[in-house]
Amino acid sequence: MHQYQLGTWDLSELAKNPKSPAFQKQIQELENQAKKFEKVKSKLDPKMTSKKFMEILNQVEEISEKMSKIGGYASLSYSSDTQSDEATSLMTRMSKLGSDISNKILFFDLWWKTQVDEKNAKRLIKDAGELSEYLAHKRLIAKYSLSEPEERIINTLDVTGISALVKLYDKITNAFEYQMKIGNKTKKMTREELTNYVRDVNGKIRETAYKTILGKYTENKGVVGEIYQNIVLNWKDEGIEIRGYKTPISMRNIGNDVDDKTIESLLLVCKKNAPVFQKFFVQKAKMLKMKKLRRYDIYAPAAANIKEKNYSYNKSVKLVFESLGKFSNTLEDFARKVFNENHIDSSVRQGKRDGAFCSTLTPKITPYVLVNFTGKSRDVFTLAHELGHAVHSQAAQDRSILVQDAPLPLAETASTFSELLLYDNISDKISDDEKKIMLSEKIDDLYATILRQSFFTIFEIDAHKQIGNGTTIDEISKTYLQNLKQQFGKSVDISDDFAIEWSCIPHFYHTPFYCYAYSFGNLLALSLFQRYKKEGQDFVPAYIDILAAGGSKKPEKLLLEHGLDIRSPKFWQEGFNYVNEQVKVLSSLN
């Protein structure tokens, strides 16, 4: 029997040792190819044959593959040792190389978006096979583009405008110094450290941690709030007044390649199902022996008094394989490849980056996975999650590098689905106590990724409207507090200090309306899982087909081919039915 051991990955498939002549040669080849590509410029003609057009696209693919291997080597080496000077300087060098190469080939992209007439574009798209949706989406975004001089003005002014505002927000909030009293000692802390205390066993400590964070943002609400108002006005002025998008959120939807209608249905269903999680919070209060949760207690560990079981790495890996294999051998084989080719970095060590990720560099190379495995049940789920991403990429390995990656809203489908398969597989093998821990952690996560994120987006829609009509920072905070009350109903006590919480959510500043992608991805996986529960093995080919499409089809179209209509609220409701069942199981254990 094979034993799986903690260790580091092997990156030799990507690049030779950066000090070697072979590595220099690899870079040289890439630069030559990009230089050669510049000659295409004089041959660009909307009337060109489809064959000629596809040859150009193939060159773009080749350049992207080569760049992705070298760039990937640099970023993965850096992730496995962020303290290494060599890795850091390689990373800087490769980022610069990457942007040089992108700039060299950018002209083709611009030509396609803006210089080709509708009739020829249609003809070329029709013959482009799996790239046709990708090419059509580029043209759709271009519909909102302006003339080159105008775009140049916007780009130039963005540096000191919206980008500067976002930088300012980061600079100000990163410089916040937090002092928190623990017992009779006052400690200086970063926000990261404080956030750990939000999950503390002790309710007093949780409350202090929240008050320390929120207090700092309240002290600075004038400036942080003013920055937000300006970002929102900039979004409106540029997006709606100048580019002609319909609503603030539809700018994000078009970027994500989803229809406004789809996101309206998603948000509607989330709003309607808030009571499902409210029931959970009532359960959680019981588990914590409290009459009622306060908003400070929402992430309290529900099962602090139960001793957590430790999982060995070998057993965890095999559990994940088994869970995928019960669903489909194909998926299990994809997951095994990551280990057979030694593409996983799992040990915990100084200098290695925190967290976990899966990195797919090109369709031809098995993805690389990084985890920091310590043996908690949460780590087993993280392993399933990241291997889910790896399975998704490999299912789409016959796609072009330009469309291998699923669009943002679909990007979490396979990862979440793999966690569901794992939970399904182990839930009958564990004691009720363990099940209680696992379930409450799991529903906590579902709350944080589905309901919380969708209510964030609902708040943004309201705030953008409100700011567009002129408002004050206190009015925005009132809107946010209302939003929380709608979300929690009577299940949780919400104190007024949470009214300012919106100003500590970086996504609102960095990427407006980004948050619904989390709700979308997680609910989609839950809805697909419900479908699997109904249809059994008949569902497997459809699921693998969905993964295999990568980013080659628009989400609505792809899912509709399998009888799933994501524009309709009924589809999203299935995901909440799953959550509802889990909440019932938890209450039967209590």
KOLFI-509685 format. One record per residue (C-alpha): residue in one letter; x, y, z; residue number from 1. Coordinates in pm, 1 decimal. Example, Ala and Ser with C-alpha at 12.3 -4.5 7.8 and 13.67 -1.06 7.14 Angstrom:
BEGIN
  type         x         y         z  seq
     A    1230.0    -450.0     780.0    1
     S    1367.0    -106.0     714.0    2
//
This chain:
BEGIN
  type         x         y         z  seq
     M       0.0       0.0       0.0    1
     H     128.7     342.2     -86.1    2
     Q     181.9     574.6     211.0    3
     Y     139.8     948.2     151.0    4
     Q     384.6    1170.9     335.8    5
     L     404.0    1542.8     395.6    6
     G     654.5    1710.1     169.0    7
     T     728.1    1970.3     -96.0    8
     W     650.0    1969.1    -466.5    9
     D     865.4    1909.6    -771.8   10
     L     862.3    2203.5   -1016.1   11
     S    1112.9    2064.2   -1265.6   12
     E     847.0    2014.5   -1531.2   13
     L     803.1    2392.1   -1555.5   14
     A    1152.4    2528.4   -1584.1   15
     K    1516.3    2438.7   -1535.9   16
     N    1717.1    2583.5   -1251.3   17
     P    1697.0    2965.2   -1294.5   18
     K    2077.4    2988.6   -1279.5   19
     S    2119.3    2749.2   -1572.9   20
     P    2177.8    2843.3   -1938.7   21
     A    1870.9    2631.4   -2020.4   22
     F    1652.4    2873.2   -1824.8   23
     Q    1799.4    3171.6   -2009.8   24
     K    1726.5    2985.3   -2331.8   25
     Q    1364.4    2934.6   -2226.2   26
     I    1326.9    3310.7   -2172.8   27
     Q    1505.4    3384.5   -2498.2   28
     E    1266.3    3161.1   -2692.6   29
     L     966.6    3332.8   -2537.8   30
     E    1099.5    3680.4   -2618.5   31
     N    1178.8    3578.1   -2976.6   32
     Q     831.0    3441.0   -3024.0   33
     A     672.2    3760.8   -2892.6   34
     K     896.2    3964.2   -3122.6   35
     K     798.8    3745.6   -3416.3   36
     F     433.5    3796.0   -3325.5   37
     E     469.2    4172.3   -3369.5   38
     K     507.3    4107.6   -3744.0   39
     V     142.2    3996.5   -3744.2   40
     K      45.5    4361.7   -3701.3   41
     S      88.4    4449.1   -4067.8   42
     K    -115.3    4143.9   -4176.0   43
     L    -425.7    4217.5   -3971.1   44
     D    -729.2    4248.1   -4194.2   45
     P   -1094.9    4189.0   -4100.0   46
     K   -1138.1    4007.9   -4432.7   47
     M    -864.2    3750.3   -4360.4   48
     T    -950.7    3381.0   -4390.7   49
     S   -1059.2    3188.3   -4085.0   50
     K    -751.8    2969.4   -4127.6   51
     K    -518.2    3270.0   -4109.3   52
     F    -708.9    3405.1   -3806.9   53
     M    -680.9    3071.6   -3622.3   54
     E    -307.3    3060.2   -3693.4   55
     I    -269.9    3393.1   -3516.8   56
     L    -474.8    3267.6   -3220.6   57
     N    -253.5    2958.9   -3202.8   58
     Q      49.6    3181.8   -3171.3   59
     V    -119.8    3367.9   -2885.3   60
     E    -182.2    3030.2   -2717.7   61
     E     180.0    2924.1   -2755.3   62
     I     311.8    3248.6   -2612.1   63
     S      66.9    3226.5   -2323.0   64
     E     170.5    2866.4   -2247.9   65
     K     540.9    2949.6   -2243.4   66
     M     489.9    3258.2   -2027.8   67
     S     263.9    3069.6   -1792.5   68
     K     525.7    2799.6   -1731.9   69
     I     807.6    3042.4   -1653.6   70
     G     586.3    3280.1   -1454.1   71
     G     429.2    2986.8   -1272.3   72
     Y     768.5    2848.3   -1179.6   73
     A     862.6    3182.2   -1024.3   74
     S     541.1    3231.3    -828.4   75
     L     529.0    2872.4    -701.6   76
     S     894.2    2883.4    -589.4   77
     Y     815.8    3203.9    -406.4   78
     S     505.8    3055.3    -238.2   79
     S     701.7    2763.6    -104.1   80
     D     969.3    2992.8      39.9   81
     T     872.2    3359.7      70.3   82
     Q    1188.3    3430.2     272.1   83
     S    1423.3    3332.2      -7.6   84
     D    1592.4    3631.3    -173.5   85
     E    1647.1    3429.8    -488.8   86
     A    1279.0    3340.3    -520.1   87
     T    1176.8    3699.2    -448.9   88
     S    1402.0    3851.7    -712.1   89
     L    1303.4    3585.7    -968.5   90
     M     940.9    3667.0    -899.5   91
     T    1004.0    4039.2    -962.4   92
     R    1195.8    3964.8   -1283.0   93
     M     924.9    3733.8   -1416.5   94
     S     641.6    3977.9   -1338.2   95
     K     822.4    4236.6   -1541.2   96
     L     883.7    3990.0   -1823.9   97
     G     515.1    3895.0   -1813.2   98
     S     396.8    4251.7   -1851.4   99
     D     648.1    4317.3   -2131.7  100
     I     523.7    4015.2   -2323.6  101
     S     157.1    4109.0   -2266.2  102
     N     221.7    4458.5   -2395.1  103
     K     389.0    4319.2   -2707.3  104
     I      87.6    4107.0   -2803.4  105
     L    -184.4    4343.3   -2682.0  106
     F    -235.6    4502.3   -3025.8  107
     F    -411.0    4188.4   -3152.1  108
     D    -663.2    4198.3   -2869.0  109
     L    -738.9    4565.7   -2932.5  110
     W    -770.6    4505.6   -3305.2  111
     W   -1018.5    4223.6   -3245.9  112
     K   -1229.2    4426.4   -3003.7  113
     T   -1243.4    4750.8   -3194.8  114
     Q   -1128.2    4725.4   -3557.9  115
     V   -1323.8    4429.0   -3691.9  116
     D   -1670.5    4499.6   -3834.0  117
     E   -1974.1    4298.2   -3714.4  118
     K   -2010.4    4093.1   -4032.4  119
     N   -1650.8    3970.4   -4043.7  120
     A   -1645.5    3922.4   -3667.1  121
     K   -1949.5    3693.1   -3692.3  122
     R   -1783.6    3491.6   -3968.1  123
     L   -1457.0    3450.6   -3775.5  124
     I   -1637.2    3368.3   -3450.1  125
     K   -1846.3    3103.4   -3625.3  126
     D   -1533.9    2916.6   -3740.2  127
     A   -1339.5    2952.1   -3415.7  128
     G   -1471.5    2634.4   -3251.3  129
     E   -1418.0    2628.5   -2874.3  130
     L   -1281.0    2983.5   -2882.9  131
     S   -1597.7    3134.1   -3027.9  132
     E   -1763.7    3226.5   -2695.4  133
     Y   -1435.4    3369.3   -2568.7  134
     L   -1403.8    3589.5   -2876.3  135
     A   -1768.0    3696.1   -2854.0  136
     H   -1730.4    3792.5   -2485.4  137
     K   -1429.1    4009.8   -2569.6  138
     R   -1641.8    4194.5   -2824.6  139
     L   -1926.1    4231.8   -2576.0  140
     I   -1698.5    4406.4   -2326.9  141
     A   -1562.3    4616.6   -2610.4  142
     K   -1912.3    4745.1   -2677.8  143
     Y   -1857.2    4959.1   -2369.2  144
     S   -1513.0    5074.3   -2479.5  145
     L   -1442.9    5426.1   -2598.6  146
     S   -1208.6    5563.0   -2861.1  147
     E    -837.6    5512.5   -2804.2  148
     P    -762.6    5872.7   -2697.2  149
     E   -1055.1    5861.0   -2450.7  150
     E    -940.4    5527.8   -2308.4  151
     R    -592.5    5671.9   -2272.0  152
     I    -728.0    5969.1   -2075.9  153
     I    -924.0    5740.6   -1843.3  154
     N    -622.0    5515.5   -1789.2  155
     T    -398.8    5809.3   -1716.0  156
     L    -642.0    5970.1   -1473.9  157
     D    -726.8    5639.9   -1302.5  158
     V    -373.5    5624.9   -1167.3  159
     T    -432.5    5937.9    -961.8  160
     G    -808.8    5883.1    -942.5  161
     I    -977.7    5556.7    -853.6  162
     S    -655.0    5354.3    -811.9  163
     A    -518.3    5623.5    -586.7  164
     L    -835.0    5618.3    -375.1  165
     V    -810.2    5241.6    -332.5  166
     K    -441.0    5270.8    -239.8  167
     L    -524.5    5542.4       8.3  168
     Y    -789.3    5324.4     171.2  169
     D    -537.5    5039.0     200.5  170
     K    -264.7    5266.2     331.7  171
     I    -486.1    5424.4     595.0  172
     T    -646.2    5100.9     714.4  173
     N    -321.7    4900.3     708.8  174
     A    -163.6    5161.2     930.4  175
     F    -432.8    5127.3    1198.1  176
     E    -277.6    5024.4    1529.3  177
     Y    -500.9    4810.9    1744.2  178
     Q    -463.8    4785.1    2120.0  179
     M    -663.3    4513.0    2286.5  180
     K    -693.5    4428.5    2652.1  181
     I    -665.3    4061.4    2731.1  182
     G    -703.2    3996.4    3101.2  183
     N    -503.9    4281.1    3256.6  184
     K    -250.1    4315.3    2974.6  185
     T    -288.6    4546.9    2676.8  186
     K    -145.3    4400.8    2357.3  187
     K     -63.5    4568.3    2027.3  188
     M    -211.4    4369.8    1741.1  189
     T    -264.5    4357.3    1367.0  190
     R    -612.6    4315.0    1225.1  191
     E    -525.3    3957.2    1127.9  192
     E    -444.2    3872.3    1488.9  193
     L    -756.5    4046.5    1613.6  194
     T    -971.3    3851.3    1370.7  195
     N    -852.5    3528.4    1533.5  196
     Y   -1000.4    3651.0    1861.8  197
     V   -1339.3    3690.1    1693.1  198
     R   -1344.2    3307.7    1699.1  199
     D   -1234.4    3285.2    2062.0  200
     V   -1407.0    3051.8    2307.9  201
     N   -1461.8    3339.1    2548.7  202
     G   -1756.7    3568.3    2465.3  203
     K   -1604.6    3868.2    2640.7  204
     I   -1288.9    3837.9    2429.2  205
     R   -1493.2    3807.3    2108.8  206
     E   -1681.5    4123.0    2195.6  207
     T   -1362.2    4314.1    2278.0  208
     A   -1201.8    4203.8    1950.8  209
     Y   -1496.9    4328.4    1745.8  210
     K   -1520.5    4652.8    1940.8  211
     T   -1149.4    4714.5    1890.2  212
     I   -1177.9    4674.8    1511.8  213
     L   -1509.1    4857.8    1470.0  214
     G   -1400.5    5133.5    1707.0  215
     K   -1098.7    5212.3    1490.5  216
     Y   -1318.2    5238.3    1177.6  217
     T   -1569.9    5453.7    1363.5  218
     E   -1291.8    5695.9    1466.3  219
     N   -1187.9    5719.1    1101.4  220
     K   -1531.6    5702.5     942.2  221
     G   -1505.1    6055.6     802.3  222
     V   -1211.0    5983.5     577.6  223
     V   -1278.7    5613.5     506.0  224
     G   -1642.3    5692.6     426.6  225
     E   -1550.3    5985.1     201.4  226
     I   -1315.8    5756.4       6.0  227
     Y   -1598.9    5505.5     -42.4  228
     Q   -1841.7    5769.4    -165.7  229
     N   -1589.8    5886.3    -423.9  230
     I   -1516.1    5534.3    -545.4  231
     V   -1888.9    5473.0    -591.5  232
     L   -1939.1    5803.0    -775.4  233
     N   -1643.3    5723.0    -999.8  234
     W   -1798.3    5380.3   -1075.3  235
     K   -2123.8    5552.5   -1169.2  236
     D   -1970.0    5836.9   -1371.3  237
     E   -1742.6    5614.7   -1573.3  238
     G   -1962.4    5305.4   -1597.3  239
     I   -2306.4    5446.0   -1649.0  240
     E   -2263.6    5803.9   -1773.5  241
     I   -1959.1    5751.4   -1997.6  242
     R   -1956.1    5382.4   -2099.0  243
     G   -2330.1    5325.6   -2100.5  244
     Y   -2381.4    5026.4   -1871.0  245
     K   -2740.7    4991.1   -1744.5  246
     T   -2676.8    4966.4   -1370.8  247
     P   -2373.7    4968.2   -1143.4  248
     I   -2393.0    4590.6   -1089.6  249
     S   -2432.0    4509.4   -1456.9  250
     M   -2074.4    4630.5   -1514.2  251
     R   -1957.9    4343.7   -1292.9  252
     N   -2206.5    4095.9   -1442.5  253
     I   -2086.3    4159.5   -1796.5  254
     G   -1727.3    4119.3   -1680.8  255
     N   -1825.6    3785.0   -1524.0  256
     D   -2014.1    3685.4   -1839.0  257
     V   -2345.6    3634.0   -1656.7  258
     D   -2685.9    3788.8   -1722.6  259
     D   -2839.6    4049.2   -1491.2  260
     K   -3145.0    3823.1   -1464.7  261
     T   -2935.1    3536.3   -1325.3  262
     I   -2791.5    3750.8   -1048.0  263
     E   -3133.1    3901.6    -967.6  264
     S   -3271.6    3549.0    -917.5  265
     L   -2974.4    3447.9    -705.7  266
     L   -3006.1    3749.1    -474.3  267
     L   -3382.7    3715.1    -451.8  268
     V   -3354.7    3353.7    -337.9  269
     C   -3081.4    3439.4     -84.8  270
     K   -3298.5    3714.3      62.8  271
     K   -3596.2    3482.8      86.4  272
     N   -3395.1    3207.5     256.6  273
     A   -3240.0    3415.2     534.1  274
     P   -3466.1    3228.8     784.7  275
     V   -3284.9    2901.3     704.1  276
     F   -2966.7    3039.2     862.4  277
     Q   -3163.8    3216.5    1134.9  278
     K   -3278.5    2871.2    1251.1  279
     F   -2914.3    2767.3    1260.5  280
     F   -2820.4    3063.7    1480.6  281
     V   -3092.9    2966.9    1725.5  282
     Q   -2940.2    2614.5    1731.2  283
     K   -2594.8    2756.9    1777.5  284
     A   -2705.2    2962.2    2077.7  285
     K   -2826.0    2635.9    2234.5  286
     M   -2492.8    2466.6    2166.5  287
     L   -2315.2    2759.7    2329.7  288
     K   -2562.6    2750.9    2619.9  289
     M   -2674.2    3108.1    2549.1  290
     K   -3030.4    3243.2    2538.8  291
     K   -2955.6    3422.0    2214.8  292
     L   -2645.8    3495.4    2008.7  293
     R   -2511.9    3847.6    1982.3  294
     R   -2354.6    3950.9    1653.5  295
     Y   -2021.3    3917.3    1841.7  296
     D   -2082.8    3543.1    1882.6  297
     I   -2157.1    3447.7    1528.2  298
     Y   -1820.0    3279.4    1466.8  299
     A   -1781.4    3134.6    1815.0  300
     P   -1660.3    2774.2    1807.3  301
     A   -1976.0    2578.5    1884.0  302
     A   -1806.0    2270.1    2011.0  303
     A   -1512.2    2399.4    2210.9  304
     N   -1569.3    2145.4    2486.3  305
     I   -1553.0    1846.3    2250.0  306
     K   -1206.8    1711.7    2180.6  307
     E   -1128.7    1731.0    1813.4  308
     K   -1003.2    1424.6    1632.7  309
     N    -672.9    1439.4    1448.4  310
     Y    -636.4    1301.2    1097.0  311
     S    -310.1    1165.6     962.5  312
     Y    -202.7    1300.0     623.6  313
     N    -199.7     952.2     468.5  314
     K    -552.9     881.4     589.2  315
     S    -677.9    1224.2     477.1  316
     V    -543.9    1186.2     124.4  317
     K    -703.3     842.0      94.0  318
     L   -1034.5     970.3     231.3  319
     V   -1046.6    1240.5     -34.9  320
     F    -961.1     988.8    -311.1  321
     E   -1230.1     754.6    -182.2  322
     S   -1493.1    1030.5    -167.9  323
     L   -1422.7    1137.0    -525.7  324
     G   -1403.1     773.7    -640.7  325
     K   -1748.0     689.1    -504.7  326
     F   -1880.3     957.8    -736.8  327
     S   -1656.7     885.7   -1035.8  328
     N   -1330.2     699.8   -1103.6  329
     T   -1234.6     965.1   -1356.4  330
     L   -1231.5    1233.9   -1087.0  331
     E   -1037.7    1014.0    -847.2  332
     D    -774.6     951.6   -1116.3  333
     F    -738.4    1326.0   -1174.3  334
     A    -680.9    1382.8    -802.6  335
     R    -428.1    1098.4    -783.4  336
     K    -224.1    1251.3   -1066.7  337
     V    -142.8    1552.1    -847.4  338
     F      23.6    1313.1    -599.8  339
     N     175.5    1069.3    -849.0  340
     E     354.6    1356.7   -1022.4  341
     N     452.2    1514.5    -692.6  342
     H     269.0    1840.4    -765.0  343
     I     164.0    1899.7    -405.8  344
     D     336.1    2096.6    -130.2  345
     S     183.5    1993.5     200.5  346
     S     428.0    2032.5     489.3  347
     V     415.8    2325.2     730.7  348
     R     744.3    2514.5     753.8  349
     Q     899.1    2854.0     816.7  350
     G     877.7    3093.3     522.7  351
     K     612.8    2899.8     331.2  352
     R     303.4    3103.8     251.9  353
     D     -12.2    3052.6     458.8  354
     G    -340.1    2909.5     341.1  355
     A    -396.9    2689.3      40.2  356
     F    -438.9    2720.9    -334.6  357
     C    -445.3    2527.2    -658.8  358
     S    -253.8    2667.0    -952.9  359
     T    -322.7    2559.6   -1311.7  360
     L     -57.9    2689.3   -1546.3  361
     T    -138.9    2524.5   -1878.7  362
     P    -384.2    2253.4   -1987.7  363
     K     -92.0    2019.5   -2063.4  364
     I      49.9    2020.9   -1710.6  365
     T    -116.7    1867.9   -1404.1  366
     P    -210.5    2148.8   -1161.3  367
     Y      -0.9    2229.8    -853.0  368
     V    -158.9    2232.8    -508.8  369
     L     -34.7    2399.4    -191.1  370
     V    -178.8    2324.9     153.1  371
     N     -51.2    2364.1     508.4  372
     F    -160.8    2037.2     661.4  373
     T    -184.6    2013.8    1043.1  374
     G    -430.5    1726.8    1083.5  375
     K    -747.7    1910.7    1182.7  376
     S   -1071.5    1801.3    1016.7  377
     R   -1075.9    2144.9     853.2  378
     D    -747.6    2054.4     679.0  379
     V    -903.7    1742.2     529.7  380
     F   -1178.5    1960.3     379.7  381
     T    -920.1    2208.6     251.5  382
     L    -744.0    1920.9      79.8  383
     A   -1072.8    1814.1     -83.7  384
     H   -1139.1    2175.7    -184.7  385
     E    -804.4    2234.6    -356.6  386
     L    -807.5    1891.6    -522.4  387
     G   -1154.2    1982.1    -649.4  388
     H    -997.0    2276.8    -830.3  389
     A    -729.8    2044.7    -970.5  390
     V    -996.9    1801.3   -1091.9  391
     H   -1184.6    2088.0   -1260.4  392
     S    -874.8    2196.5   -1455.1  393
     Q    -791.9    1843.7   -1560.9  394
     A   -1146.7    1776.6   -1676.1  395
     A   -1091.8    2076.8   -1906.6  396
     Q    -740.6    1971.8   -2013.7  397
     D    -838.3    1937.8   -2380.0  398
     R    -932.4    2304.5   -2393.8  399
     S    -717.5    2585.6   -2522.3  400
     I    -520.3    2773.3   -2254.2  401
     L    -736.7    3074.9   -2344.4  402
     V   -1055.8    2904.5   -2224.6  403
     Q    -939.8    2639.8   -1979.1  404
     D   -1025.4    2842.7   -1669.1  405
     A   -1389.5    2854.8   -1570.6  406
     P   -1533.9    3207.7   -1542.1  407
     L   -1535.6    3349.0   -1188.7  408
     P   -1892.6    3243.7   -1093.7  409
     L   -1819.1    2881.8   -1193.7  410
     A   -1469.4    2874.9   -1050.3  411
     E   -1572.6    2736.5    -709.5  412
     T   -1808.0    2467.5    -840.9  413
     A   -1579.3    2164.7    -831.5  414
     S   -1397.8    2265.5    -513.7  415
     T   -1717.9    2303.9    -311.0  416
     F   -1869.0    1993.3    -469.6  417
     S   -1565.4    1787.3    -362.8  418
     E   -1608.7    1904.3      -3.9  419
     L   -1973.0    1793.9     -19.2  420
     L   -1868.6    1450.9    -147.6  421
     L   -1616.5    1422.5     137.1  422
     Y   -1870.8    1519.9     399.8  423
     D   -2123.6    1279.6     252.1  424
     N   -1866.4    1002.6     266.8  425
     I   -1752.3    1053.5     626.5  426
     S   -2067.8    1173.4     797.0  427
     D   -2180.8     819.8     871.5  428
     K   -1834.6     705.5     985.2  429
     I   -1798.7     953.7    1270.7  430
     S   -1942.7     990.0    1618.6  431
     D   -2233.1    1224.9    1689.3  432
     D   -1998.3    1457.1    1875.7  433
     E   -1763.5    1484.6    1579.4  434
     K   -2057.8    1523.6    1348.2  435
     K   -2179.3    1813.0    1560.3  436
     I   -1843.2    1991.5    1527.7  437
     M   -1819.3    1924.4    1158.4  438
     L   -2176.5    2023.0    1080.4  439
     S   -2170.5    2343.5    1277.5  440
     E   -1836.4    2442.3    1118.8  441
     K   -1977.4    2353.8     780.2  442
     I   -2296.6    2556.5     822.5  443
     D   -2085.3    2842.5     960.2  444
     D   -1887.7    2833.2     636.0  445
     L   -2202.2    2818.2     424.9  446
     Y   -2334.9    3121.3     609.6  447
     A   -2011.4    3313.1     551.8  448
     T   -1981.5    3221.3     185.1  449
     I   -2346.5    3230.0      77.1  450
     L   -2575.0    3442.8     289.3  451
     R   -2327.0    3698.1     418.9  452
     Q   -2180.1    3755.6      71.5  453
     S   -2518.5    3794.4     -96.6  454
     F   -2635.0    4042.3     167.0  455
     F   -2309.9    4230.8     108.7  456
     T   -2409.5    4262.4    -256.2  457
     I   -2765.0    4367.9    -165.3  458
     F   -2612.1    4638.9      54.6  459
     E   -2387.4    4753.9    -229.9  460
     I   -2680.9    4785.7    -469.1  461
     D   -2857.4    5006.3    -210.9  462
     A   -2546.3    5205.6    -123.0  463
     H   -2458.3    5281.0    -486.4  464
     K   -2810.9    5408.0    -544.2  465
     Q   -2808.0    5610.4    -224.2  466
     I   -2467.7    5768.5    -292.9  467
     G   -2571.9    5844.4    -651.4  468
     N   -2854.5    6054.9    -508.8  469
     G   -2636.6    6228.0    -249.1  470
     T   -2614.2    6102.4     109.7  471
     T   -2409.3    6109.6     429.9  472
     I   -2183.4    5850.2     588.3  473
     D   -2426.0    5803.3     878.7  474
     E   -2709.1    5735.8     633.9  475
     I   -2498.2    5466.5     461.8  476
     S   -2435.3    5310.0     802.5  477
     K   -2810.2    5311.6     873.4  478
     T   -2867.6    5125.3     546.7  479
     Y   -2606.2    4870.0     647.6  480
     L   -2759.2    4815.1     992.1  481
     Q   -3099.7    4758.5     829.8  482
     N   -2935.0    4504.9     600.7  483
     L   -2796.5    4314.4     902.1  484
     K   -3135.1    4316.0    1072.1  485
     Q   -3296.4    4168.9     763.1  486
     Q   -3029.3    3904.7     745.3  487
     F   -3049.6    3790.7    1107.3  488
     G   -3414.3    3860.1    1186.9  489
     K   -3481.4    3789.8    1553.3  490
     S   -3218.8    3516.7    1575.1  491
     V   -2924.9    3740.2    1671.8  492
     D   -2891.4    4061.6    1874.3  493
     I   -2723.9    4328.2    1665.8  494
     S   -2567.5    4620.2    1846.8  495
     D   -2535.3    4959.9    1678.6  496
     D   -2155.1    4942.6    1667.3  497
     F   -2191.2    4710.0    1364.1  498
     A   -2340.0    4990.4    1155.0  499
     I   -1987.3    5089.2    1046.1  500
     E   -1884.0    4733.0     950.7  501
     W   -1931.0    4804.5     577.4  502
     S   -1625.8    5029.3     584.4  503
     C   -1400.0    4738.6     690.5  504
     I   -1488.2    4520.8     391.0  505
     P   -1203.5    4574.6     140.3  506
     H   -1397.3    4415.0    -147.7  507
     F   -1643.4    4707.2    -148.7  508
     Y   -1352.2    4939.3    -218.7  509
     H   -1132.0    4720.1    -439.0  510
     T   -1386.3    4539.4    -656.2  511
     P   -1748.1    4650.8    -618.0  512
     F   -2009.1    4373.1    -651.3  513
     Y   -1744.3    4101.8    -638.6  514
     C   -1893.7    3925.4    -337.3  515
     Y   -2187.3    3758.9    -509.2  516
     A   -1940.5    3533.6    -692.9  517
     Y   -1891.6    3346.3    -364.1  518
     S   -2266.6    3299.2    -314.1  519
     F   -2304.3    3196.4    -677.4  520
     G   -2025.4    2937.7    -670.0  521
     N   -2124.4    2780.0    -341.5  522
     L   -2499.3    2769.1    -405.8  523
     L   -2438.3    2634.1    -754.7  524
     A   -2236.2    2346.3    -610.4  525
     L   -2507.3    2277.6    -350.3  526
     S   -2778.5    2279.6    -616.2  527
     L   -2577.5    2041.7    -835.0  528
     F   -2521.3    1818.4    -534.1  529
     Q   -2895.9    1806.9    -466.6  530
     R   -2942.8    1708.5    -828.0  531
     Y   -2690.3    1426.3    -780.3  532
     K   -2877.8    1307.6    -470.9  533
     K   -3195.8    1286.0    -682.2  534
     E   -3051.2    1134.6    -999.2  535
     G   -2763.0     924.5    -863.0  536
     Q   -2505.8     793.0   -1111.0  537
     D   -2706.3     932.5   -1406.6  538
     F   -2591.3    1277.2   -1301.4  539
     V   -2217.5    1197.2   -1321.1  540
     P   -2162.4    1244.3   -1699.1  541
     A   -2349.6    1576.9   -1691.9  542
     Y   -2132.4    1700.6   -1403.7  543
     I   -1808.3    1598.5   -1574.5  544
     D   -1930.9    1767.5   -1892.8  545
     I   -1991.1    2090.6   -1703.7  546
     L   -1635.1    2080.1   -1566.9  547
     A   -1489.8    1988.0   -1904.6  548
     A   -1629.0    2303.5   -2062.4  549
     G   -1380.4    2514.0   -1862.3  550
     G   -1445.2    2871.5   -1968.2  551
     S   -1548.8    2792.2   -2323.7  552
     K   -1921.9    2855.6   -2267.6  553
     K   -2132.3    3118.8   -2098.6  554
     P   -2256.7    2978.2   -1762.8  555
     E   -2627.2    3012.0   -1854.2  556
     K   -2581.0    2830.2   -2182.4  557
     L   -2356.5    2556.9   -2042.9  558
     L   -2593.1    2468.2   -1758.8  559
     L   -2904.3    2491.6   -1974.2  560
     E   -2758.3    2219.3   -2201.0  561
     H   -2789.6    1994.4   -1895.0  562
     G   -3140.1    2104.7   -1807.5  563
     L   -3031.2    2350.3   -1536.7  564
     D   -3179.4    2698.6   -1566.3  565
     I   -2975.5    2934.4   -1348.2  566
     R   -3187.8    3229.7   -1455.0  567
     S   -3476.7    3082.6   -1258.8  568
     P   -3508.2    3112.3    -880.2  569
     K   -3618.1    2747.7    -864.4  570
     F   -3267.5    2628.6    -945.2  571
     W   -3105.6    2831.9    -666.3  572
     Q   -3369.5    2719.4    -417.9  573
     E   -3239.4    2361.2    -442.2  574
     G   -2913.3    2473.1    -283.0  575
     F   -3096.5    2620.1      14.6  576
     N   -3297.7    2299.2      51.0  577
     Y   -2964.6    2127.9     116.9  578
     V   -2870.7    2382.0     385.7  579
     N   -3211.9    2343.8     541.4  580
     E   -3168.1    1966.0     568.1  581
     Q   -2827.5    2009.1     733.9  582
     V   -2972.0    2252.4     989.5  583
     K   -3240.0    1992.2    1070.2  584
     V   -2975.8    1721.4    1116.6  585
     L   -2784.8    1950.4    1352.7  586
     S   -3091.3    2020.0    1563.2  587
     S   -3159.9    1646.8    1589.6  588
     L   -2809.5    1603.6    1736.9  589
     N   -2861.3    1879.3    1992.1  590
//
